[in-house]
Amino acid sequence: MAELLKCAHAHFIAVSGEIFLEKANLRHYPVAAYQVEYSPFTLDIEDPEIGLLTTARELGVKIIAYSPLGRGLLTGQYTISAESSLGECHGAVLGKAAIHKSYNAENFPNILKIAAGLKEIGPKYNAAAGQVALAWLLAQGNDVVPVPGTKKMKYLEENLGAGDLTLSPDDIEAVRGIAKHADAARTLLGWRTCCLRIHLRGFLALFACWL
């Protein structure tokens, strides 16, 4: 990474995963963006004990929010009452999300409660549940950039449409309330992120001197 910067083949560094962010920090590479899972279902980044979002903002590091739709679970396509949908849902995410304990059959009903809540907010904006989830992330600040993925043009257009949504302050709080009430979020980042906060805060002083 250092050579790419020196040769001007790259102007910015972005990393994904707390381990890589820590390595970049220890080698004094200025990080422009950090990719982390962030959605109404996954709020670990906001945990004050971890301090990742706060520290990233102190450093001027942008947050690239991957899986902003909870691997499709927050789109409203699946319902708690439909066992077949729940099974399809489980199969769709099990392979990719096996390392995340939050994505399990026991927790699915809680996750889908969030999706149901998002779906209830949608009609006043003529929006789908997924659009509400994306609009909520966009409302967290200009330094948060959600990156939803899809293979279908229909959902690509739907995701892009979320950029035109501006949720009211009440609805922004309502989404957060829905997430907390559903009690679906579990710790995904792990204990190493707590240690990372210390490293990042040390890097803040180095970064300020470098500027």
Backbone as JSON Lines, residues from 0, in Angstrom:
{"i":0,"aa":"M","n":[0.83,-1.2,0.0],"ca":[0.0,0.0,0.0],"c":[0.86,1.25,0.0]}
{"i":1,"aa":"A","n":[1.95,1.2,0.76],"ca":[2.83,2.36,0.83],"c":[3.44,2.66,-0.53]}
{"i":2,"aa":"E","n":[3.85,1.61,-1.25],"ca":[4.45,1.81,-2.57],"c":[3.45,2.4,-3.56]}
{"i":3,"aa":"L","n":[2.21,1.94,-3.49],"ca":[1.18,2.47,-4.38],"c":[0.97,3.95,-4.14]}
{"i":4,"aa":"L","n":[1.01,4.35,-2.88],"ca":[0.85,5.77,-2.55],"c":[2.05,6.58,-3.02]}
{"i":5,"aa":"K","n":[3.24,6.05,-2.8],"ca":[4.45,6.76,-3.2],"c":[4.52,6.96,-4.71]}
{"i":6,"aa":"C","n":[4.08,5.95,-5.45],"ca":[4.12,6.01,-6.91],"c":[2.9,6.72,-7.49]}
{"i":7,"aa":"A","n":[2.01,7.19,-6.63],"ca":[0.8,7.9,-7.05],"c":[-0.14,7.02,-7.87]}
{"i":8,"aa":"H","n":[0.01,5.7,-7.72],"ca":[-0.93,4.8,-8.37],"c":[-2.23,4.72,-7.57]}
{"i":9,"aa":"A","n":[-2.15,5.14,-6.34],"ca":[-3.34,5.21,-5.48],"c":[-3.24,6.49,-4.66]}
{"i":10,"aa":"H","n":[-4.36,7.11,-4.44],"ca":[-4.39,8.35,-3.67],"c":[-4.98,8.16,-2.28]}
{"i":11,"aa":"F","n":[-5.76,7.09,-2.12],"ca":[-6.4,6.85,-0.84],"c":[-6.35,5.37,-0.51]}
{"i":12,"aa":"I","n":[-6.42,5.06,0.77],"ca":[-6.46,3.68,1.23],"c":[-7.77,3.43,1.95]}
{"i":13,"aa":"A","n":[-8.43,2.33,1.6],"ca":[-9.64,1.9,2.29],"c":[-9.43,0.47,2.74]}
{"i":14,"aa":"V","n":[-9.9,0.13,3.92],"ca":[-9.71,-1.21,4.45],"c":[-11.03,-1.77,4.94]}
{"i":15,"aa":"S","n":[-11.07,-3.09,5.06],"ca":[-12.26,-3.77,5.56],"c":[-11.81,-4.77,6.62]}
{"i":16,"aa":"G","n":[-12.4,-4.68,7.79],"ca":[-12.03,-5.58,8.87],"c":[-11.12,-4.88,9.86]}
{"i":17,"aa":"E","n":[-11.41,-5.06,11.15],"ca":[-10.67,-4.34,12.17],"c":[-9.2,-4.69,12.19]}
{"i":18,"aa":"I","n":[-8.86,-5.92,11.76],"ca":[-7.46,-6.33,11.76],"c":[-6.68,-5.49,10.76]}
{"i":19,"aa":"F","n":[-7.24,-5.31,9.54],"ca":[-6.55,-4.55,8.51],"c":[-6.47,-3.07,8.87]}
{"i":20,"aa":"L","n":[-7.52,-2.56,9.51],"ca":[-7.5,-1.16,9.94],"c":[-6.42,-0.97,10.99]}
{"i":21,"aa":"E","n":[-6.27,-1.93,11.88],"ca":[-5.24,-1.84,12.91],"c":[-3.85,-1.89,12.29]}
{"i":22,"aa":"K","n":[-3.66,-2.77,11.3],"ca":[-2.35,-2.87,10.65],"c":[-2.0,-1.58,9.93]}
{"i":23,"aa":"A","n":[-2.99,-1.0,9.24],"ca":[-2.75,0.26,8.54],"c":[-2.4,1.35,9.53]}
{"i":24,"aa":"N","n":[-3.07,1.33,10.67],"ca":[-2.82,2.31,11.72],"c":[-1.4,2.17,12.26]}
{"i":25,"aa":"L","n":[-0.99,0.95,12.56],"ca":[0.33,0.72,13.14],"c":[1.45,1.09,12.17]}
{"i":26,"aa":"R","n":[1.17,1.0,10.87],"ca":[2.19,1.36,9.88],"c":[2.05,2.81,9.42]}
{"i":27,"aa":"H","n":[1.17,3.53,10.07],"ca":[1.0,4.97,9.82],"c":[0.5,5.28,8.42]}
{"i":28,"aa":"Y","n":[-0.32,4.39,7.86],"ca":[-0.94,4.68,6.58],"c":[-2.23,5.46,6.84]}
{"i":29,"aa":"P","n":[-2.41,6.61,6.2],"ca":[-3.67,7.36,6.38],"c":[-4.82,6.63,5.7]}
{"i":30,"aa":"V","n":[-5.79,6.2,6.47],"ca":[-6.93,5.46,5.95],"c":[-8.07,6.42,5.63]}
{"i":31,"aa":"A","n":[-8.59,6.35,4.41],"ca":[-9.67,7.25,3.99],"c":[-11.04,6.66,4.28]}
{"i":32,"aa":"A","n":[-11.16,5.33,4.23],"ca":[-12.47,4.71,4.41],"c":[-12.32,3.34,5.07]}
{"i":33,"aa":"Y","n":[-13.33,3.0,5.85],"ca":[-13.36,1.71,6.54],"c":[-14.68,1.03,6.25]}
{"i":34,"aa":"Q","n":[-14.61,-0.2,5.73],"ca":[-15.82,-0.95,5.39],"c":[-16.2,-1.85,6.56]}
{"i":35,"aa":"V","n":[-17.47,-1.72,6.97],"ca":[-17.95,-2.49,8.12],"c":[-19.44,-2.75,7.95]}
{"i":36,"aa":"E","n":[-19.93,-3.84,8.49],"ca":[-21.36,-4.12,8.4],"c":[-22.12,-3.13,9.28]}
{"i":37,"aa":"Y","n":[-23.12,-2.49,8.67],"ca":[-23.87,-1.44,9.38],"c":[-25.26,-1.38,8.79]}
{"i":38,"aa":"S","n":[-26.26,-1.54,9.62],"ca":[-27.66,-1.49,9.18],"c":[-28.51,-1.33,10.44]}
{"i":39,"aa":"P","n":[-29.83,-1.14,10.29],"ca":[-30.68,-1.08,11.48],"c":[-30.59,-2.36,12.31]}
{"i":40,"aa":"F","n":[-30.13,-3.44,11.7],"ca":[-29.98,-4.71,12.41],"c":[-28.61,-4.82,13.07]}
{"i":41,"aa":"T","n":[-27.59,-4.25,12.44],"ca":[-26.22,-4.36,12.93],"c":[-25.7,-3.0,13.35]}
{"i":42,"aa":"L","n":[-25.81,-2.7,14.63],"ca":[-25.45,-1.38,15.14],"c":[-24.19,-1.4,16.0]}
{"i":43,"aa":"D","n":[-23.41,-2.45,15.87],"ca":[-22.21,-2.59,16.69],"c":[-21.29,-1.38,16.58]}
{"i":44,"aa":"I","n":[-21.18,-0.84,15.39],"ca":[-20.28,0.28,15.14],"c":[-20.61,1.49,16.02]}
{"i":45,"aa":"E","n":[-21.87,1.57,16.46],"ca":[-22.29,2.7,17.29],"c":[-22.07,2.46,18.78]}
{"i":46,"aa":"D","n":[-21.71,1.26,19.15],"ca":[-21.54,0.91,20.57],"c":[-20.5,1.83,21.2]}
{"i":47,"aa":"P","n":[-20.87,2.61,22.22],"ca":[-19.92,3.53,22.84],"c":[-18.74,2.82,23.5]}
{"i":48,"aa":"E","n":[-18.92,1.57,23.91],"ca":[-17.82,0.83,24.52],"c":[-16.78,0.44,23.48]}
{"i":49,"aa":"I","n":[-17.23,0.26,22.23],"ca":[-16.3,-0.04,21.14],"c":[-15.72,1.26,20.59]}
{"i":50,"aa":"G","n":[-16.6,2.25,20.4],"ca":[-16.15,3.57,19.98],"c":[-15.65,3.66,18.56]}
{"i":51,"aa":"L","n":[-16.02,2.7,17.71],"ca":[-15.49,2.68,16.36],"c":[-15.99,3.85,15.52]}
{"i":52,"aa":"L","n":[-17.29,4.11,15.54],"ca":[-17.83,5.2,14.74],"c":[-17.3,6.55,15.21]}
{"i":53,"aa":"T","n":[-17.26,6.74,16.51],"ca":[-16.75,7.99,17.07],"c":[-15.3,8.22,16.68]}
{"i":54,"aa":"T","n":[-14.49,7.17,16.8],"ca":[-13.07,7.29,16.48],"c":[-12.86,7.53,14.99]}
{"i":55,"aa":"A","n":[-13.62,6.83,14.16],"ca":[-13.51,7.02,12.72],"c":[-13.81,8.46,12.35]}
{"i":56,"aa":"R","n":[-14.8,9.04,12.99],"ca":[-15.16,10.43,12.7],"c":[-14.08,11.39,13.19]}
{"i":57,"aa":"E","n":[-13.47,11.08,14.31],"ca":[-12.38,11.92,14.79],"c":[-11.22,11.9,13.81]}
{"i":58,"aa":"L","n":[-11.02,10.76,13.15],"ca":[-9.93,10.61,12.19],"c":[-10.3,11.09,10.8]}
{"i":59,"aa":"G","n":[-11.58,11.37,10.58],"ca":[-12.02,11.75,9.25],"c":[-12.12,10.57,8.31]}
{"i":60,"aa":"V","n":[-12.31,9.37,8.87],"ca":[-12.42,8.15,8.07],"c":[-13.88,7.91,7.7]}
{"i":61,"aa":"K","n":[-14.15,7.75,6.41],"ca":[-15.5,7.48,5.95],"c":[-15.89,6.04,6.28]}
{"i":62,"aa":"I","n":[-17.18,5.83,6.51],"ca":[-17.7,4.49,6.78],"c":[-18.41,3.95,5.55]}
{"i":63,"aa":"I","n":[-17.9,2.84,5.02],"ca":[-18.56,2.15,3.91],"c":[-19.39,1.03,4.52]}
{"i":64,"aa":"A","n":[-20.7,1.21,4.52],"ca":[-21.6,0.26,5.18],"c":[-21.99,-0.88,4.25]}
{"i":65,"aa":"Y","n":[-21.38,-2.05,4.46],"ca":[-21.77,-3.18,3.63],"c":[-22.92,-3.94,4.3]}
{"i":66,"aa":"S","n":[-23.61,-4.74,3.51],"ca":[-24.81,-5.44,3.97],"c":[-25.78,-4.5,4.66]}
{"i":67,"aa":"P","n":[-26.08,-3.34,4.06],"ca":[-26.98,-2.38,4.7],"c":[-28.42,-2.88,4.77]}
{"i":68,"aa":"L","n":[-28.7,-3.95,4.02],"ca":[-30.04,-4.53,4.04],"c":[-30.05,-5.87,4.78]}
{"i":69,"aa":"G","n":[-29.02,-6.08,5.6],"ca":[-28.98,-7.32,6.38],"c":[-29.02,-8.56,5.53]}
{"i":70,"aa":"R","n":[-28.23,-8.55,4.43],"ca":[-28.19,-9.67,3.49],"c":[-29.57,-10.02,2.97]}
{"i":71,"aa":"G","n":[-30.36,-8.98,2.75],"ca":[-31.69,-9.16,2.17],"c":[-32.81,-9.31,3.19]}
{"i":72,"aa":"L","n":[-32.46,-9.5,4.45],"ca":[-33.48,-9.75,5.46],"c":[-34.32,-8.52,5.78]}
{"i":73,"aa":"L","n":[-33.79,-7.33,5.5],"ca":[-34.51,-6.1,5.83],"c":[-35.28,-5.53,4.64]}
{"i":74,"aa":"T","n":[-35.4,-6.3,3.58],"ca":[-36.08,-5.8,2.38],"c":[-37.59,-5.93,2.46]}
{"i":75,"aa":"G","n":[-38.08,-6.7,3.43],"ca":[-39.52,-6.9,3.53],"c":[-40.02,-8.02,2.65]}
{"i":76,"aa":"Q","n":[-39.11,-8.75,2.0],"ca":[-39.52,-9.85,1.12],"c":[-39.95,-11.07,1.92]}
{"i":77,"aa":"Y","n":[-39.5,-11.16,3.14],"ca":[-39.79,-12.32,3.97],"c":[-40.68,-11.91,5.13]}
{"i":78,"aa":"T","n":[-41.53,-12.82,5.57],"ca":[-42.44,-12.52,6.67],"c":[-42.26,-13.54,7.79]}
{"i":79,"aa":"I","n":[-42.55,-13.12,8.99],"ca":[-42.39,-13.99,10.15],"c":[-43.38,-15.15,10.11]}
{"i":80,"aa":"S","n":[-44.56,-14.89,9.56],"ca":[-45.62,-15.9,9.59],"c":[-45.46,-16.97,8.52]}
{"i":81,"aa":"A","n":[-44.69,-16.66,7.48],"ca":[-44.55,-17.61,6.38],"c":[-43.34,-18.51,6.61]}
{"i":82,"aa":"E","n":[-43.58,-19.75,7.0],"ca":[-42.49,-20.66,7.3],"c":[-41.63,-20.93,6.07]}
{"i":83,"aa":"S","n":[-42.27,-20.99,4.9],"ca":[-41.51,-21.24,3.69],"c":[-40.56,-20.09,3.41]}
{"i":84,"aa":"S","n":[-41.04,-18.86,3.62],"ca":[-40.19,-17.71,3.39],"c":[-39.03,-17.7,4.37]}
{"i":85,"aa":"L","n":[-39.31,-18.08,5.61],"ca":[-38.26,-18.11,6.62],"c":[-37.19,-19.12,6.24]}
{"i":86,"aa":"G","n":[-37.64,-20.26,5.7],"ca":[-36.69,-21.27,5.28],"c":[-35.84,-20.79,4.11]}
{"i":87,"aa":"E","n":[-36.48,-20.13,3.14],"ca":[-35.75,-19.59,2.01],"c":[-34.76,-18.54,2.47]}
{"i":88,"aa":"C","n":[-35.21,-17.73,3.4],"ca":[-34.38,-16.67,3.96],"c":[-33.14,-17.27,4.62]}
{"i":89,"aa":"H","n":[-33.35,-18.3,5.41],"ca":[-32.25,-18.94,6.12],"c":[-31.25,-19.51,5.13]}
{"i":90,"aa":"G","n":[-31.77,-20.17,4.09],"ca":[-30.89,-20.75,3.1],"c":[-30.11,-19.72,2.31]}
{"i":91,"aa":"A","n":[-30.72,-18.57,2.09],"ca":[-30.1,-17.53,1.28],"c":[-28.89,-16.91,1.97]}
{"i":92,"aa":"V","n":[-28.92,-16.84,3.28],"ca":[-27.84,-16.16,3.99],"c":[-26.91,-17.1,4.75]}
{"i":93,"aa":"L","n":[-27.31,-18.35,4.93],"ca":[-26.55,-19.25,5.79],"c":[-25.11,-19.41,5.33]}
{"i":94,"aa":"G","n":[-24.91,-19.59,4.02],"ca":[-23.56,-19.81,3.51],"c":[-22.64,-18.64,3.77]}
{"i":95,"aa":"K","n":[-23.08,-17.42,3.42],"ca":[-22.24,-16.25,3.55],"c":[-22.12,-15.76,4.98]}
{"i":96,"aa":"A","n":[-23.13,-16.04,5.77],"ca":[-23.17,-15.45,7.11],"c":[-22.92,-16.45,8.22]}
{"i":97,"aa":"A","n":[-22.4,-17.6,7.87],"ca":[-22.23,-18.64,8.88],"c":[-21.34,-18.21,10.03]}
{"i":98,"aa":"I","n":[-20.4,-17.3,9.76],"ca":[-19.48,-16.88,10.82],"c":[-20.12,-15.87,11.76]}
{"i":99,"aa":"H","n":[-21.26,-15.32,11.37],"ca":[-21.94,-14.35,12.21],"c":[-23.08,-15.03,12.96]}
{"i":100,"aa":"K","n":[-22.95,-15.14,14.27],"ca":[-23.94,-15.85,15.06],"c":[-25.31,-15.18,15.02]}
{"i":101,"aa":"S","n":[-25.34,-13.89,14.67],"ca":[-26.62,-13.19,14.63],"c":[-27.54,-13.75,13.55]}
{"i":102,"aa":"Y","n":[-26.93,-14.29,12.48],"ca":[-27.73,-14.84,11.39],"c":[-27.99,-16.32,11.67]}
{"i":103,"aa":"N","n":[-28.96,-16.58,12.51],"ca":[-29.32,-17.96,12.8],"c":[-30.83,-18.05,12.91]}
{"i":104,"aa":"A","n":[-31.33,-19.26,12.86],"ca":[-32.77,-19.48,12.85],"c":[-33.45,-18.88,14.09]}
{"i":105,"aa":"E","n":[-32.77,-18.94,15.21],"ca":[-33.35,-18.42,16.45],"c":[-33.55,-16.91,16.39]}
{"i":106,"aa":"N","n":[-32.64,-16.23,15.72],"ca":[-32.68,-14.77,15.68],"c":[-33.49,-14.22,14.51]}
{"i":107,"aa":"F","n":[-33.8,-15.07,13.53],"ca":[-34.52,-14.6,12.34],"c":[-35.82,-13.87,12.65]}
{"i":108,"aa":"P","n":[-36.66,-14.4,13.53],"ca":[-37.91,-13.68,13.82],"c":[-37.67,-12.27,14.33]}
{"i":109,"aa":"N","n":[-36.61,-12.08,15.11],"ca":[-36.29,-10.75,15.62],"c":[-35.86,-9.82,14.49]}
{"i":110,"aa":"I","n":[-35.04,-10.37,13.57],"ca":[-34.58,-9.57,12.43],"c":[-35.77,-9.17,11.57]}
{"i":111,"aa":"L","n":[-36.68,-10.12,11.36],"ca":[-37.83,-9.85,10.51],"c":[-38.8,-8.88,11.16]}
{"i":112,"aa":"K","n":[-38.75,-8.76,12.48],"ca":[-39.55,-7.73,13.15],"c":[-39.08,-6.35,12.73]}
{"i":113,"aa":"I","n":[-37.78,-6.21,12.56],"ca":[-37.24,-4.93,12.1],"c":[-37.74,-4.65,10.69]}
{"i":114,"aa":"A","n":[-37.68,-5.67,9.83],"ca":[-38.15,-5.51,8.45],"c":[-39.61,-5.12,8.42]}
{"i":115,"aa":"A","n":[-40.41,-5.73,9.29],"ca":[-41.84,-5.41,9.35],"c":[-42.04,-3.96,9.78]}
{"i":116,"aa":"G","n":[-41.23,-3.51,10.72],"ca":[-41.33,-2.12,11.17],"c":[-40.96,-1.14,10.08]}
{"i":117,"aa":"L","n":[-39.91,-1.46,9.32],"ca":[-39.49,-0.62,8.2],"c":[-40.59,-0.55,7.14]}
{"i":118,"aa":"K","n":[-41.24,-1.7,6.95],"ca":[-42.32,-1.78,5.96],"c":[-43.49,-0.9,6.36]}
{"i":119,"aa":"E","n":[-43.74,-0.76,7.64],"ca":[-44.84,0.08,8.12],"c":[-44.55,1.57,7.9]}
{"i":120,"aa":"I","n":[-43.29,1.94,7.97],"ca":[-42.91,3.33,7.75],"c":[-42.95,3.69,6.27]}
{"i":121,"aa":"G","n":[-42.69,2.71,5.41],"ca":[-42.57,2.94,3.98],"c":[-43.7,3.67,3.28]}
{"i":122,"aa":"P","n":[-44.97,3.33,3.52],"ca":[-46.08,3.92,2.76],"c":[-46.12,5.45,2.76]}
{"i":123,"aa":"K","n":[-45.77,6.08,3.86],"ca":[-45.83,7.55,3.89],"c":[-44.81,8.19,2.94]}
{"i":124,"aa":"Y","n":[-43.82,7.4,2.53],"ca":[-42.82,7.88,1.58],"c":[-42.95,7.18,0.23]}
{"i":125,"aa":"N","n":[-43.98,6.34,0.12],"ca":[-44.15,5.51,-1.08],"c":[-42.87,4.72,-1.34]}
{"i":126,"aa":"A","n":[-42.37,4.12,-0.28],"ca":[-41.08,3.43,-0.35],"c":[-41.17,2.02,0.21]}
{"i":127,"aa":"A","n":[-40.28,1.16,-0.27],"ca":[-40.19,-0.21,0.23],"c":[-39.37,-0.23,1.51]}
{"i":128,"aa":"A","n":[-39.46,-1.34,2.24],"ca":[-38.73,-1.47,3.5],"c":[-37.24,-1.27,3.32]}
{"i":129,"aa":"G","n":[-36.7,-1.86,2.25],"ca":[-35.28,-1.72,1.98],"c":[-34.87,-0.28,1.74]}
{"i":130,"aa":"Q","n":[-35.71,0.48,1.07],"ca":[-35.42,1.89,0.83],"c":[-35.39,2.68,2.13]}
{"i":131,"aa":"V","n":[-36.29,2.34,3.04],"ca":[-36.32,3.01,4.34],"c":[-35.02,2.7,5.1]}
{"i":132,"aa":"A","n":[-34.56,1.45,5.03],"ca":[-33.32,1.07,5.71],"c":[-32.14,1.85,5.15]}
{"i":133,"aa":"L","n":[-32.08,1.98,3.83],"ca":[-30.97,2.7,3.2],"c":[-31.05,4.19,3.5]}
{"i":134,"aa":"A","n":[-32.27,4.74,3.45],"ca":[-32.45,6.16,3.75],"c":[-32.05,6.46,5.19]}
{"i":135,"aa":"W","n":[-32.33,5.52,6.08],"ca":[-31.95,5.7,7.48],"c":[-30.44,5.76,7.63]}
{"i":136,"aa":"L","n":[-29.74,4.89,6.91],"ca":[-28.28,4.92,6.97],"c":[-27.73,6.22,6.41]}
{"i":137,"aa":"L","n":[-28.29,6.67,5.29],"ca":[-27.85,7.93,4.69],"c":[-28.07,9.1,5.65]}
{"i":138,"aa":"A","n":[-29.09,8.98,6.48],"ca":[-29.41,10.05,7.43],"c":[-28.43,10.09,8.6]}
{"i":139,"aa":"Q","n":[-27.58,9.07,8.72],"ca":[-26.63,9.05,9.83],"c":[-25.47,10.01,9.63]}
{"i":140,"aa":"G","n":[-25.32,10.53,8.41],"ca":[-24.26,11.5,8.15],"c":[-23.67,11.32,6.77]}
{"i":141,"aa":"N","n":[-23.02,12.38,6.28],"ca":[-22.4,12.32,4.96],"c":[-21.19,11.4,4.93]}
{"i":142,"aa":"D","n":[-20.73,10.99,6.09],"ca":[-19.57,10.11,6.15],"c":[-19.96,8.64,6.17]}
{"i":143,"aa":"V","n":[-21.24,8.34,6.04],"ca":[-21.72,6.96,5.99],"c":[-22.26,6.68,4.59]}
{"i":144,"aa":"V","n":[-21.64,5.71,3.92],"ca":[-22.01,5.38,2.54],"c":[-22.45,3.92,2.46]}
{"i":145,"aa":"P","n":[-23.74,3.65,2.35],"ca":[-24.2,2.26,2.23],"c":[-23.91,1.71,0.84]}
{"i":146,"aa":"V","n":[-23.54,0.44,0.76],"ca":[-23.24,-0.19,-0.53],"c":[-24.06,-1.48,-0.66]}
{"i":147,"aa":"P","n":[-25.33,-1.36,-0.99],"ca":[-26.17,-2.55,-1.16],"c":[-25.8,-3.29,-2.44]}
{"i":148,"aa":"G","n":[-25.99,-4.58,-2.43],"ca":[-25.71,-5.38,-3.62],"c":[-26.96,-6.08,-4.11]}
{"i":149,"aa":"T","n":[-27.04,-6.27,-5.4],"ca":[-28.18,-6.98,-6.0],"c":[-27.8,-7.47,-7.38]}
{"i":150,"aa":"K","n":[-28.49,-8.49,-7.85],"ca":[-28.28,-9.01,-9.19],"c":[-29.44,-8.67,-10.11]}
{"i":151,"aa":"K","n":[-30.46,-7.99,-9.58],"ca":[-31.66,-7.71,-10.36],"c":[-31.85,-6.22,-10.56]}
{"i":152,"aa":"M","n":[-32.2,-5.85,-11.8],"ca":[-32.39,-4.45,-12.14],"c":[-33.48,-3.81,-11.28]}
{"i":153,"aa":"K","n":[-34.51,-4.57,-10.97],"ca":[-35.62,-4.05,-10.16],"c":[-35.11,-3.51,-8.82]}
{"i":154,"aa":"Y","n":[-34.26,-4.3,-8.17],"ca":[-33.77,-3.9,-6.86],"c":[-32.66,-2.86,-6.96]}
{"i":155,"aa":"L","n":[-31.94,-2.86,-8.08],"ca":[-30.95,-1.81,-8.3],"c":[-31.64,-0.45,-8.36]}
{"i":156,"aa":"E","n":[-32.72,-0.39,-9.12],"ca":[-33.48,0.86,-9.22],"c":[-34.09,1.24,-7.88]}
{"i":157,"aa":"E","n":[-34.55,0.23,-7.15],"ca":[-35.14,0.48,-5.83],"c":[-34.08,1.04,-4.87]}
{"i":158,"aa":"N","n":[-32.89,0.44,-4.91],"ca":[-31.82,0.91,-4.03],"c":[-31.41,2.34,-4.37]}
{"i":159,"aa":"L","n":[-31.31,2.63,-5.66],"ca":[-30.94,3.98,-6.08],"c":[-32.01,4.99,-5.66]}
{"i":160,"aa":"G","n":[-33.25,4.55,-5.68],"ca":[-34.35,5.43,-5.3],"c":[-34.29,5.86,-3.85]}
{"i":161,"aa":"A","n":[-33.6,5.08,-3.03],"ca":[-33.48,5.43,-1.61],"c":[-32.74,6.74,-1.43]}
{"i":162,"aa":"G","n":[-31.91,7.09,-2.41],"ca":[-31.16,8.34,-2.33],"c":[-32.05,9.56,-2.4]}
{"i":163,"aa":"D","n":[-33.26,9.39,-2.89],"ca":[-34.2,10.52,-2.99],"c":[-35.09,10.64,-1.76]}
{"i":164,"aa":"L","n":[-34.94,9.7,-0.83],"ca":[-35.77,9.71,0.38],"c":[-35.11,10.54,1.48]}
{"i":165,"aa":"T","n":[-35.89,11.35,2.12],"ca":[-35.42,12.08,3.3],"c":[-36.38,11.78,4.44]}
{"i":166,"aa":"L","n":[-35.95,10.94,5.34],"ca":[-36.8,10.57,6.47],"c":[-36.91,11.74,7.45]}
{"i":167,"aa":"S","n":[-38.07,11.87,8.05],"ca":[-38.26,12.9,9.06],"c":[-37.47,12.53,10.31]}
{"i":168,"aa":"P","n":[-37.11,13.51,11.14],"ca":[-36.4,13.19,12.39],"c":[-37.14,12.16,13.24]}
{"i":169,"aa":"D","n":[-38.47,12.26,13.24],"ca":[-39.26,11.3,14.02],"c":[-39.11,9.88,13.49]}
{"i":170,"aa":"D","n":[-39.09,9.76,12.16],"ca":[-38.97,8.43,11.57],"c":[-37.55,7.87,11.7]}
{"i":171,"aa":"I","n":[-36.57,8.76,11.7],"ca":[-35.2,8.32,11.94],"c":[-35.1,7.69,13.33]}
{"i":172,"aa":"E","n":[-35.71,8.34,14.29],"ca":[-35.73,7.8,15.65],"c":[-36.6,6.55,15.74]}
{"i":173,"aa":"A","n":[-37.68,6.54,14.93],"ca":[-38.58,5.38,14.94],"c":[-37.85,4.13,14.47]}
{"i":174,"aa":"V","n":[-37.02,4.27,13.43],"ca":[-36.27,3.13,12.93],"c":[-35.33,2.6,14.01]}
{"i":175,"aa":"R","n":[-34.66,3.5,14.7],"ca":[-33.76,3.08,15.76],"c":[-34.55,2.39,16.89]}
{"i":176,"aa":"G","n":[-35.72,2.93,17.18],"ca":[-36.56,2.32,18.21],"c":[-37.03,0.94,17.81]}
{"i":177,"aa":"I","n":[-37.36,0.78,16.54],"ca":[-37.78,-0.53,16.02],"c":[-36.65,-1.54,16.19]}
{"i":178,"aa":"A","n":[-35.44,-1.11,15.85],"ca":[-34.28,-2.0,15.94],"c":[-34.03,-2.42,17.38]}
{"i":179,"aa":"K","n":[-34.09,-1.47,18.3],"ca":[-33.82,-1.79,19.7],"c":[-34.93,-2.66,20.3]}
{"i":180,"aa":"H","n":[-36.18,-2.37,19.92],"ca":[-37.31,-3.12,20.46],"c":[-37.29,-4.56,19.96]}
{"i":181,"aa":"A","n":[-36.83,-4.77,18.73],"ca":[-36.8,-6.13,18.17],"c":[-35.75,-6.99,18.85]}
{"i":182,"aa":"D","n":[-34.72,-6.34,19.43],"ca":[-33.68,-7.06,20.15],"c":[-33.02,-8.12,19.28]}
{"i":183,"aa":"A","n":[-32.73,-7.73,18.02],"ca":[-32.13,-8.68,17.09],"c":[-30.63,-8.53,17.0]}
{"i":184,"aa":"A","n":[-30.12,-7.35,17.31],"ca":[-28.69,-7.09,17.13],"c":[-27.86,-7.85,18.15]}
{"i":185,"aa":"R","n":[-26.8,-8.44,17.67],"ca":[-25.84,-9.11,18.54],"c":[-24.44,-8.61,18.16]}
{"i":186,"aa":"T","n":[-23.48,-8.88,19.01],"ca":[-22.13,-8.4,18.73],"c":[-21.52,-9.18,17.57]}
{"i":187,"aa":"L","n":[-21.11,-8.44,16.52],"ca":[-20.49,-9.06,15.36],"c":[-19.01,-8.71,15.27]}
{"i":188,"aa":"L","n":[-18.62,-7.57,15.81],"ca":[-17.26,-7.09,15.59],"c":[-16.23,-7.79,16.47]}
{"i":189,"aa":"G","n":[-16.64,-8.25,17.63],"ca":[-15.72,-9.0,18.47],"c":[-14.9,-8.13,19.39]}
{"i":190,"aa":"W","n":[-14.19,-8.8,20.29],"ca":[-13.44,-8.09,21.32],"c":[-12.27,-7.33,20.74]}
{"i":191,"aa":"R","n":[-11.74,-7.74,19.57],"ca":[-10.56,-7.07,19.04],"c":[-10.84,-5.62,18.7]}
{"i":192,"aa":"T","n":[-12.1,-5.31,18.38],"ca":[-12.43,-3.94,18.04],"c":[-12.28,-3.03,19.24]}
{"i":193,"aa":"C","n":[-12.52,-3.55,20.44],"ca":[-12.33,-2.74,21.65],"c":[-10.87,-2.34,21.77]}
{"i":194,"aa":"C","n":[-9.98,-3.28,21.46],"ca":[-8.55,-2.96,21.49],"c":[-8.21,-1.99,20.37]}
{"i":195,"aa":"L","n":[-8.89,-2.13,19.23],"ca":[-8.63,-1.28,18.08],"c":[-8.87,0.18,18.42]}
{"i":196,"aa":"R","n":[-9.87,0.45,19.25],"ca":[-10.18,1.82,19.62],"c":[-8.95,2.5,20.22]}
{"i":197,"aa":"I","n":[-8.22,1.77,21.05],"ca":[-7.03,2.33,21.68],"c":[-5.99,2.66,20.63]}
{"i":198,"aa":"H","n":[-5.77,1.74,19.69],"ca":[-4.79,1.96,18.63],"c":[-5.18,3.16,17.78]}
{"i":199,"aa":"L","n":[-6.47,3.26,17.46],"ca":[-6.93,4.34,16.6],"c":[-6.77,5.69,17.28]}
{"i":200,"aa":"R","n":[-7.04,5.74,18.57],"ca":[-6.91,7.01,19.27],"c":[-5.45,7.44,19.33]}
{"i":201,"aa":"G","n":[-4.54,6.48,19.39],"ca":[-3.13,6.81,19.31],"c":[-2.77,7.32,17.93]}
{"i":202,"aa":"F","n":[-3.4,6.72,16.93],"ca":[-3.16,7.12,15.54],"c":[-3.67,8.52,15.28]}
{"i":203,"aa":"L","n":[-4.69,8.96,16.02],"ca":[-5.26,10.29,15.83],"c":[-4.19,11.35,16.02]}
{"i":204,"aa":"A","n":[-3.36,11.2,17.05],"ca":[-2.3,12.18,17.3],"c":[-1.26,12.14,16.19]}
{"i":205,"aa":"L","n":[-0.9,10.93,15.74],"ca":[0.06,10.8,14.66],"c":[-0.47,11.4,13.38]}
{"i":206,"aa":"F","n":[-1.76,11.17,13.11],"ca":[-2.38,11.67,11.89],"c":[-2.41,13.2,11.91]}
{"i":207,"aa":"A","n":[-2.7,13.79,13.08],"ca":[-2.75,15.24,13.21],"c":[-1.37,15.84,12.95]}
{"i":208,"aa":"C","n":[-0.34,15.19,13.46],"ca":[1.03,15.68,13.24],"c":[1.41,15.57,11.77]}
{"i":209,"aa":"W","n":[0.96,14.47,11.14],"ca":[1.27,14.25,9.72],"c":[0.68,15.34,8.86]}
{"i":210,"aa":"L","n":[-0.54,15.82,9.24],"ca":[-1.18,16.9,8.5],"c":[-0.4,18.2,8.69]}
